[in-house]
Amino acid sequence: VASQHLLPPGRLNRYLSLYSKMSQFPPVLALQEADLKKMLACNVHIGSTNMAAGMDRYVHGRNEAGNHIIDLRKTWEKLTLAARAIVAVDNAKDVCAIGLSSASQRGAPIAQRAVIKFGKYTGARALAGRFTPGTLTNQSQANTFFEPSILVLSDPIKDRQPLMESSYMNVPVIAFANTNHTLRNVDIAIPCNTEVRSFSFCLS
């Protein structure tokens, strides 16, 4: 994927053709031109200037500013895999989507609105803004404790408390991850730029 927002028509067609040959998902789930253009326009492919161990498999270059460029074919494959894992859960309430704010961040967290809408339209549990420690591990907290089947995190760094608790309870974790994020305790990582508000709306 080039660092520009849009690719020339010929190059875009070759990109989609190469993806279709590599993907093992059904044709109905194949990456479409419209989807690719939306992700490019939202800068989903612009990663961090740093790269954590394990994220190199999702990166294929750097732009002039030093940002790692995320391969959107890998993003789509992991997004589709995550969707298939979520729909395999019988009860939607057993899926929990989390979008927290960092300690230094003011105002609403980047993914808060997307998390709330995800919960509204899918029936999943949505936790936005704050997370009470012990929610996944302390059964004495009758008002907040629950045991999800799958956890969906908007950012492994900002959501580190629920990520840590999920590892204690063996809860599978799906996480949107930038190139500088560690993949420890993450089962399905969806590589993308988590520093722009548009990423959560584009990929949710």
C-alpha positions, 0 to 999 in steps of 0.5 A, spaced: 500 500 500 502 506 498 503 512 503 498 516 499 490 516 500 488 513 493 492 508 488 492 509 481 486 505 478 491 500 475 495 499 481 489 498 485 486 493 481 493 489 481 492 490 489 485 487 489 487 481 484 493 479 488 489 479 495 484 475 492 489 470 490 492 469 497 485 470 501 482 463 503 476 466 505 469 465 501 469 470 495 463 474 499 468 476 504 473 478 499 476 485 500 472 490 495 475 496 492 470 501 496 473 498 502 480 499 500 479 506 498 475 507 505 481 505 509 486 509 505 482 515 506 482 514 513 489 513 514 488 506 517 495 504 513 499 509 516 502 506 522 507 508 528 514 510 527 516 505 532 515 497 531 514 492 536 516 485 536 511 481 532 508 486 528 513 486 522 509 481 519 503 486 518 508 491 515 511 492 508 515 499 508 516 506 511 513 512 508 518 519 507 516 521 514 518 514 517 511 511 519 511 504 518 506 502 512 501 497 514 499 492 509 491 493 508 490 485 506 493 483 512 488 488 516 482 485 512 484 478 513 484 479 520 478 483 521 474 478 517 477 472 522 475 477 528 468 477 525 467 470 524 470 469 531 465 473 534 459 470 530 461 464 533 459 466 540 451 464 541 450 469 546 451 476 543 452 478 551 458 474 551 462 479 547 465 485 550 467 491 546 472 496 550 474 503 549 478 506 554 482 513 555 489 513 557 490 517 564 493 523 560 487 523 555 482 528 556 475 528 553 472 522 550 476 516 548 477 515 540 473 509 540 468 510 545 462 512 540 464 506 536 464 501 542 457 504 544 454 503 537 457 496 536 454 494 542 447 497 540 447 494 533 450 487 535 447 486 542 454 485 545 456 488 552 460 495 551 465 498 556 467 505 554 471 510 558 472 507 564 474 500 567 473 497 574 479 493 576 477 486 578 471 486 573 473 480 569 477 477 576 473 479 582 467 475 583 465 479 589 464 485 585 457 483 584 455 489 580 460 489 575 463 482 575 462 478 568 465 472 564 465 474 557 467 469 551 471 474 547 474 481 549 474 486 543 479 491 545 480 498 541 488 499 543 492 494 547 496 500 551 490 504 553 486 497 555 491 494 558 487 493 565 482 488 561 487 485 557 491 483 563 485 480 567 483 476 560 490 473 561 488 471 568 481 468 566 483 465 559 478 469 555 480 470 548 482 477 546 481 481 539 485 487 539 486 493 534 493 494 534 498 499 531 505 497 529 508 499 536 503 495 540 506 489 543 501 482 541 502 479 548 496 476 550 492 478 544 489 472 540 487 476 534 491 482 532 488 487 527 493 491 524 491 499 523 492 506 525 489 507 532 491 514 533 486 517 528 478 517 530 476 515 523 479 508 524 474 505 529 468 508 525 472 505 518 473 498 521 467 497 526 
